[in-house]
């Protein structure tokens, strides 16, 4: 229950305003500072401050504020939103009384549920090796339906040795051309040599190491001349494709687990912290994933490669890119970029490619998605900032939530014991700071 104590909210982003709004709507007294100086923090913390919430999108700035607050008021109840796992682990080890929350981790169970099983509010791993889903108010055991598991597996198998861009197509074309030319040359060589000798001569000729004695037949001599020219062209083609493939960073491969799936997969547009977590959980559930990221320099790109998640670097709102990612046979399209308008553009383009594709949108800091969905149905909307704000508001004052989700009757928080309860939330406009 609310008391006379005051909660300090630090941050100038929408997430901080949402936390302040939720605390105020639940009867808590709040003080909201955007980017306070150390002197301002010192002055405020001398008062009756019971807890502090640091809500920023910049992990390093959030880390610094936490260290300053701990120095000024050692042992104060502190909650902070941190996206990066490394920063989060360091902060937890440095400030034991700090509750470190990840907006990405909080929202992922709701996003994956909307993509894979829309009848569920949340899908999460509460017990190692076992998935649980929240329907209405109760957690039940959840397993991936066999048809989805088989569909994803077939999609990955169908992506083996399938070109996904011009560079990979050039590489495959050059390699196949050289193989076909070698086979034809070996078959023709059987007329005047044994099988092993014919294969040996054909391979050496294709590799431009040497060539057999010129044939006496005029047409064979003509074929040898044509084959030599074709070897030069195909070798150049293969070399160009190989260079393009190596310089691309190999975030999508031609064989293995990082191939671009052809069906039964989920397309995740926006491979930031949220998109990476969504892709990682989908893969853990047994669903194939194809990632799309606009910028090749995105910080999460190397991590996605280490997790064997295929990522195309292109504009996810492009019809050509979505078709190349297999939107017509995909299970769902999840648009989780940090810009709501980009997510809308992705959704509209995906629906233009396939009218009945399942769409999941990330919202949280803008009314654009709400205004658009009021005009026509474009998909399930997951309010990342709203879920995080409700989560933080409860965690600040003694609760131990593990997940948050939206139902038809409003927002629901689930605690460590599996119990759920509805939560009243507020709009950012209720924050008067």
PyMOL commands that set and color helices and strands:
alter all, ss='L'
color gray80, all
select helices_A, chain A and resi 14-25+38-45+59-72+85-94+103-116+146-158+166-189+195-206+218-247+273-285+301-306+319-324+327-329+340-353+368-373+384-395+428-430
alter helices_A, ss='H'
color red, helices_A
select strands_A, chain A and resi 6-10+29-33+49-54+77-81+98-101+122-127+130-135+138-142+265-269+288-293+311-313+332-335+358-363+380-383+401-407+410-415+420-423
alter strands_A, ss='S'
color yellow, strands_A
deselect
rebuild
show_as cartoon
